[in-house]
Amino acid sequence: MKIRKRNNYERRKALAGFLFTLPWLIGAFNYFLVPLMQSFLFTFNEIIPGDGVEYRFMGLKFYKEALLSDVEFIRVLSSNIGNMGIRVVLVLIFSLFIATILNQKFRGRLMARAVFFLPVIIASGVVINIIKGDIFAQTALAGQAGGSQFQVTVLQNILYTTRINPQTITTLMNILNSLFEVAWYSGIQILIFMAGLAAIPPQVKEAASIEGATGWEFFWKITLPMITPIIQINIIYSIVDSLTDYSNPMIQRIYGLTRDLNFSYGATLSWIYYGVIFVIIAVVFAVMNRKTFYYVD
């Protein structure tokens, strides 16, 4: 009797879990799997508009055009990958540096954390409005960017009055111009790094302190190896975030093709781009997985 009641209870729990996830399953099928397969079929067919949707099978024509004839696609793709590599390195270094500082105890720590996480919150409001075409938001952002550029230009003019090498000044200005972008895209990574740093066991810190390890030695020999799983997560997240960002030239081109009703070629570029991203992530994961240290308490 007890076994039967227990089985009934387990069934009710399983049914409740299934009903809880059912809306997500329906949404994932209707709004993800079906459009995904439809876009894949678009890559082999030319869509002919008319009274209805008519398909004309083209085979690998669009793939050959993208890989062999479309010079602009190859140029933008290679440029995106190069820019992604630089951006990921800068974001990781910056976010780890800021997370290490914010993990310390000092006055105003909560406010400092909120400031660096603020871009993530804003991205759900102002940036989305910009994407949708909010003229007021566009004007505000243009004014902010113009003010920032003016300040950098003033600093550049001041440096030119000194005897610093012009090439050094140009390099410094490029770094300053990219600081805002690096800080803007580092919010999630900072949060993840802070969680990883907070998860380091206190007994490890106490043992290192007893052994006379300095802060510098503790960071390189204990902290950095122990957060390698977090570094792996942030690298993969940063790669995806960089390559799928709305301002990315490749994403812009794909959107432009779909706006011009060139669905077949736009879908083809999307699938090739997805394949490139998948290969990059697979290679990075395979390389990082060999260097990742998992602490077992």
Summary of the structure (lengths in Angstrom):
residues: 297
radius of gyration: 25.3
end to end distance: 42.2
largest distance: 91.4
contacts: 749
relative contact order: 0.10
helix: 80%
strand: 3%
